[in-house]
Amino acid sequence: MTNEAAHYKRLGGEYFSHDTVNHAAKEYVRDEITTNTVEGYYSIFKRGMKGVYQHCAEKHLHRYLSEFDFRYSNRVALGVNDRERADLAVKGAAGKRLTYRQAN
């Protein structure tokens, strides 16, 4: 879900569905179509990147996005408390190995 900006039009074919609201016409919500979710997510991501991490190499951006996806999908507003979120994070790490350097 996006606003009516032209550069979003080509995205429509790449996803299951793509709906827009027309901010230029003062339309901000129509039925369940709104940009509030993506704007809220981006706000949290931007604050984290500017306030906590501050630097992010492009090659690692997908890792930061994965972390924020996890946080956003497991937040208090969705009924997930801190303990449950920690348990989910530990379960997600089970069987995975964190390495600093790749073996040659």
C-alpha positions, 0 to 999 in steps of 0.5 A, spaced: 500 500 500 502 506 497 500 513 496 499 515 488 506 517 487 508 515 480 514 511 482 510 506 485 506 504 479 511 499 477 511 495 483 504 493 483 506 487 478 511 485 483 507 483 489 500 479 490 496 486 490 498 493 490 493 499 493 494 506 493 491 512 497 491 519 493 494 523 498 494 529 493 486 529 494 486 529 501 485 521 501 489 518 507 484 511 508 479 508 504 476 501 507 483 498 509 487 501 505 492 506 508 500 507 508 500 508 516 503 501 517 509 502 512 510 509 515 510 506 522 515 501 520 519 506 517 519 511 522 521 505 527 527 503 522 529 510 521 530 511 529 533 505 530 538 506 524 540 513 526 540 512 534 542 505 535 546 503 529 548 509 526 552 506 520 550 500 516 554 497 510 549 496 504 551 489 504 549 488 511 542 492 510 538 485 509 540 483 516 538 490 519 531 489 515 530 482 518 531 484 525 526 490 524 521 485 521 522 481 527 521 487 532 515 489 528 512 483 527 513 481 535 511 487 538 507 489 544 501 492 540 500 485 537 500 482 544 507 479 544 511 481 551 518 482 552 519 475 554 515 472 549 519 476 544 526 473 547 524 466 547 522 467 539 529 470 538 532 464 541 528 459 538 530 462 531 537 462 533 537 455 534 541 450 530 545 457 526 552 459 527 554 466 527 561 467 524 565 473 523 569 471 517 567 466 511 572 459 511 576 459 505 
